[in-house]
Amino acid sequence: MGKAFLLHLDGRSLPIAVKRSGRARNMSLRLDPTGGSVVVVLPDGVPEHEAERFARRQSAWIESRLAVLPGHIPFAHGGEVPLLGVAHSIRHQPQARRGVWAEDGVIHVSGRAEHLSRRVEEFLRDEARMVMAHHSRELAARLGRKVGRVSVRDTTSRWGSCTARGDLSFSWRLVLAPGFVGRYVAAHEVAHLAEMNHGPDFWALVEGLAGDCAAPRAWLKRFGPQLHRYGGPVE
């Protein structure tokens, strides 16, 4: 990301981030799924100060999109959250001594009520780390490659990333999606262990690892933004 600035709208200040793209031909706006910030995509060669001017010209569009954004879905007793694409209800069991566990479509949460939301998110993060590490290591073995550290974060700009050292990072919210979606994202990042680009050889590797890529990509395009509604604000 490039520089960031604040756009002052009616009653609020909205962070605007600037992202360079060598593939973009024109400036464009992207509202993050939670309505917390806006990204201006800037083609190479366009000065960064043009991003602020462009965002101000599009302020009416930004306000109209903010007005129709759905709100957060809190982790609360009686609420519902998908786990690997399957709806689970959240049930607070203060007298239990088992921490947090999922069973028969229910996420059970022991302990005090004020800690429930945090404990549900920690449980989902742990599940995401386990699932994505399993996918990554299994797929990397098929390429004869080794995965470094596997971590999970809460990001809106990308679902996964791969470093030159072979460390992989994923959005923990992938554990909310059906399993084939997380496996596709893992295949995408594992392919970068062999091809640190997005050329034809890279995409051939992804397809060889994940099989059908169209379905998970379509799922993420349609439903991915909704995953950011669950729990608290993103980092």
C-alpha positions as CSV (number, residue, x, y, z in Angstrom):
1,M,0.0,0.0,0.0
2,G,1.0,3.6,-0.6
3,K,0.1,6.6,1.5
4,A,-3.2,6.9,3.4
5,F,-5.3,9.9,4.1
6,L,-8.7,10.7,5.7
7,L,-11.8,11.6,3.6
8,H,-14.3,13.7,5.7
9,L,-17.9,12.7,4.9
10,D,-21.1,13.7,6.6
11,G,-20.5,12.9,10.3
12,R,-17.5,10.7,9.9
13,S,-13.9,10.5,8.8
14,L,-13.0,7.5,6.5
15,P,-9.5,6.2,6.0
16,I,-8.5,6.1,2.4
17,A,-5.6,3.8,1.4
18,V,-3.7,4.0,-1.9
19,K,-2.7,0.8,-3.7
20,R,-0.5,0.7,-6.8
21,S,-1.4,-1.7,-9.6
22,G,0.6,-2.3,-12.7
23,R,-2.4,-3.9,-14.4
24,A,-4.9,-1.1,-13.7
25,R,-5.6,1.3,-16.6
26,N,-7.8,3.7,-14.7
27,M,-8.2,4.8,-11.1
28,S,-10.9,2.9,-9.2
29,L,-12.4,2.7,-5.7
30,R,-12.9,-0.4,-3.5
31,L,-14.8,-0.2,-0.3
32,D,-13.7,-2.8,2.3
33,P,-16.5,-5.3,3.3
34,T,-16.9,-3.8,6.7
35,G,-17.2,-0.2,5.6
36,G,-14.1,0.7,7.7
37,S,-12.0,2.1,4.9
38,V,-11.7,2.7,1.1
39,V,-8.9,1.7,-1.2
40,V,-8.1,3.8,-4.2
41,V,-6.4,1.6,-6.9
42,L,-3.9,3.8,-8.7
43,P,-2.2,2.9,-12.1
44,D,1.5,3.1,-12.3
45,G,2.6,6.6,-13.4
46,V,-0.3,8.4,-11.8
47,P,0.8,10.7,-8.9
48,E,-0.4,9.8,-5.5
49,H,-2.1,13.2,-4.9
50,E,-4.5,12.3,-7.7
51,A,-5.9,9.5,-5.4
52,E,-7.2,12.0,-2.9
53,R,-8.7,14.2,-5.5
54,F,-10.4,11.2,-7.1
55,A,-11.8,10.0,-3.8
56,R,-13.3,13.4,-3.0
57,R,-15.0,13.4,-6.4
58,Q,-16.5,10.0,-5.6
59,S,-17.7,10.9,-2.1
60,A,-21.4,10.6,-3.1
61,W,-20.8,7.1,-4.4
62,I,-18.9,6.2,-1.2
63,E,-21.7,7.5,1.0
64,S,-24.4,5.6,-1.0
65,R,-22.4,2.4,-0.6
66,L,-21.9,2.9,3.1
67,A,-25.6,3.4,3.6
68,V,-26.5,-0.1,2.3
69,L,-23.7,-2.1,3.9
70,P,-24.9,-4.8,6.3
71,G,-23.8,-4.6,9.9
72,H,-21.6,-6.9,11.9
73,I,-22.9,-10.3,13.2
74,P,-21.6,-10.5,16.8
75,F,-20.5,-13.8,18.4
76,A,-23.2,-14.1,21.0
77,H,-25.2,-16.8,22.8
78,G,-28.0,-17.9,20.4
79,G,-26.2,-16.5,17.4
80,E,-25.1,-18.4,14.3
81,V,-21.8,-18.7,12.5
82,P,-20.7,-20.9,9.7
83,L,-17.9,-23.4,10.3
84,L,-16.4,-24.8,7.1
85,G,-19.6,-23.6,5.4
86,V,-22.0,-25.4,7.8
87,A,-24.2,-23.2,10.1
88,H,-23.4,-23.6,13.8
89,S,-25.3,-22.0,16.7
90,I,-23.4,-20.5,19.6
91,R,-24.3,-21.9,23.0
92,H,-23.0,-20.4,26.2
93,Q,-22.4,-23.1,28.9
94,P,-20.9,-21.2,31.9
95,Q,-20.6,-24.3,34.1
96,A,-18.8,-26.4,31.6
97,R,-15.0,-26.9,31.9
98,R,-14.2,-27.8,28.3
99,G,-13.2,-24.4,26.9
100,V,-14.7,-24.1,23.4
101,W,-15.7,-27.0,21.2
102,A,-17.9,-27.7,18.2
103,E,-20.3,-30.7,18.2
104,D,-23.4,-31.6,16.2
105,G,-23.8,-28.1,14.7
106,V,-23.2,-26.3,18.0
107,I,-20.2,-24.2,19.2
108,H,-20.2,-24.6,22.9
109,V,-18.5,-21.9,25.0
110,S,-17.7,-22.3,28.7
111,G,-16.6,-19.5,31.1
112,R,-17.9,-16.1,31.8
113,A,-20.4,-14.4,29.4
114,E,-18.2,-11.3,28.9
115,H,-15.4,-13.5,27.4
116,L,-17.7,-15.4,25.0
117,S,-17.1,-13.3,21.9
118,R,-13.3,-13.3,22.3
119,R,-13.3,-17.1,23.0
120,V,-15.3,-17.9,19.9
121,E,-13.0,-15.9,17.7
122,E,-9.9,-17.5,19.3
123,F,-11.5,-21.0,18.7
124,L,-12.2,-20.1,15.0
125,R,-8.7,-18.8,14.5
126,D,-7.2,-22.0,16.0
127,E,-9.4,-24.0,13.7
128,A,-8.4,-21.9,10.7
129,R,-4.7,-22.3,11.5
130,M,-5.0,-26.1,11.8
131,V,-7.1,-26.5,8.6
132,M,-4.9,-24.2,6.5
133,A,-1.7,-25.7,7.7
134,H,-3.0,-29.2,6.9
135,H,-4.0,-28.1,3.3
136,S,-0.7,-26.3,2.8
137,R,1.6,-29.0,3.9
138,E,-0.3,-31.7,2.0
139,L,-0.3,-29.7,-1.2
140,A,3.3,-28.6,-0.8
141,A,4.4,-32.3,-0.5
142,R,2.8,-32.9,-3.9
143,L,5.2,-30.3,-5.3
144,G,8.1,-31.7,-3.4
145,R,8.3,-28.4,-1.5
146,K,8.4,-27.5,2.2
147,V,6.2,-24.9,3.9
148,G,7.6,-22.7,6.5
149,R,5.5,-21.1,9.2
150,V,1.7,-21.0,8.7
151,S,-0.1,-18.2,10.4
152,V,-3.6,-16.6,10.3
153,R,-4.5,-13.0,10.4
154,D,-7.6,-10.8,9.9
155,T,-7.2,-8.9,6.6
156,T,-9.5,-7.6,4.0
157,S,-7.1,-7.0,1.1
158,R,-6.1,-10.6,0.5
159,W,-7.1,-14.2,1.6
160,G,-3.5,-15.5,1.7
161,S,0.1,-14.6,1.1
162,C,3.5,-16.3,0.7
163,T,6.9,-15.0,1.6
164,A,10.2,-15.7,-0.2
165,R,11.1,-17.9,2.8
166,G,8.1,-20.1,2.3
167,D,6.0,-18.7,5.2
168,L,2.3,-18.7,4.5
169,S,-0.3,-16.5,6.0
170,F,-4.1,-16.8,5.6
171,S,-7.2,-14.9,6.7
172,W,-8.7,-16.9,9.6
173,R,-12.2,-16.2,8.1
174,L,-11.5,-18.9,5.5
175,V,-12.6,-21.4,8.1
176,L,-16.1,-19.9,7.8
177,A,-16.2,-20.9,4.1
178,P,-16.8,-24.3,2.7
179,G,-13.7,-26.5,2.7
180,F,-13.1,-26.4,-1.0
181,V,-12.6,-22.6,-0.8
182,G,-9.9,-22.8,1.8
183,R,-8.1,-25.6,-0.1
184,Y,-8.1,-23.5,-3.2
185,V,-6.6,-20.5,-1.4
186,A,-4.0,-22.9,0.1
187,A,-3.2,-24.2,-3.4
188,H,-2.8,-20.6,-4.7
189,E,-0.2,-19.8,-2.0
190,V,1.6,-23.2,-2.2
191,A,2.0,-22.7,-5.9
192,H,4.0,-19.5,-5.1
193,L,6.6,-21.8,-3.4
194,A,7.6,-22.8,-6.9
195,E,6.4,-19.8,-9.0
196,M,6.6,-16.3,-7.3
197,N,4.5,-14.7,-10.0
198,H,1.1,-15.0,-11.6
199,G,2.2,-16.3,-15.0
200,P,0.9,-19.3,-17.0
201,D,3.1,-21.8,-15.2
202,F,1.8,-20.5,-11.8
203,W,-1.8,-21.0,-12.8
204,A,-1.1,-24.4,-14.2
205,L,0.3,-25.4,-10.8
206,V,-2.8,-24.0,-9.0
207,E,-5.1,-26.0,-11.3
208,G,-3.0,-29.1,-10.8
209,L,-3.3,-28.8,-7.1
210,A,-6.8,-27.5,-6.6
211,G,-8.6,-29.0,-9.7
212,D,-11.6,-26.8,-10.4
213,C,-10.6,-23.2,-9.6
214,A,-13.7,-21.5,-11.1
215,A,-16.0,-22.6,-8.3
216,P,-14.0,-21.4,-5.3
217,R,-13.1,-18.1,-7.1
218,A,-16.8,-17.5,-7.8
219,W,-17.7,-18.3,-4.2
220,L,-15.2,-15.9,-2.8
221,K,-16.3,-13.1,-5.2
222,R,-20.0,-13.6,-4.3
223,F,-19.8,-14.5,-0.6
224,G,-16.3,-13.5,0.5
225,P,-17.3,-10.0,1.7
226,Q,-19.9,-11.5,4.0
227,L,-17.3,-13.4,6.0
228,H,-16.0,-10.1,7.3
229,R,-19.4,-9.4,9.0
230,Y,-18.8,-11.9,11.7
231,G,-17.3,-10.9,15.1
232,G,-15.5,-7.7,15.7
233,P,-13.8,-5.2,13.3
234,V,-10.9,-6.4,11.3
235,E,-7.3,-5.4,12.1
